[in-house]
């Protein structure tokens, strides 16, 4: 199988799976993750003072 055929087969196989996450779509999830981590850290700091 040539390199081109392998590449095309890979693209077709990937397209049949769930939709891949595009790089520009990851920004919101990443920001939400960091916001959640900061909120948890702030919550732990408040609990430690009590």
VENUR-V775228 format. One record per residue. N is the residue number from 1. RES is the residue in one letter. PSI is psi as a letter, one per 30 degrees, with the letter a starting at -180 (* if undefined). OMEGA is omega in radians with two decimals (NA if undefined). NEAR is the number of other C-alpha atoms within 8 Angstrom. Layout:
N:RES:PSI:OMEGA:NEAR  N:RES:PSI:OMEGA:NEAR
This chain:
1:X:k:-3.10:4  2:X:l:3.14:5  3:X:e:-3.14:6  4:X:e:3.12:6  5:X:e:3.10:8  6:X:e:3.14:9  7:X:e:-3.13:8  8:X:e:3.11:8  9:X:e:3.11:8  10:X:e:3.14:8  11:X:e:3.14:8  12:X:e:3.14:8  13:X:e:3.13:8  14:X:e:-3.11:9  15:X:f:3.12:8  16:X:f:3.10:6  17:X:a:3.07:7  18:X:l:-3.14:6  19:X:k:3.10:5  20:X:l:3.12:6  21:X:k:3.13:6  22:X:l:-3.07:6  23:X:e:-3.10:6  24:X:f:3.11:5  25:X:f:-3.09:8  26:X:f:-3.05:9  27:X:e:-3.11:8  28:X:e:3.13:7  29:X:e:3.13:8  30:X:e:3.12:8  31:X:e:3.12:8  32:X:e:3.12:8  33:X:e:-3.14:8  34:X:e:3.08:8  35:X:e:3.13:8  36:X:e:3.13:8  37:X:e:3.12:8  38:X:e:3.14:8  39:X:e:3.12:8  40:X:e:3.13:8  41:X:e:3.12:8  42:X:e:3.14:8  43:X:e:3.12:8  44:X:e:3.13:8  45:X:e:3.12:8  46:X:e:-3.14:8  47:X:e:-3.14:7  48:X:e:3.13:6  49:X:e:-3.06:5  50:X:*:NA:4
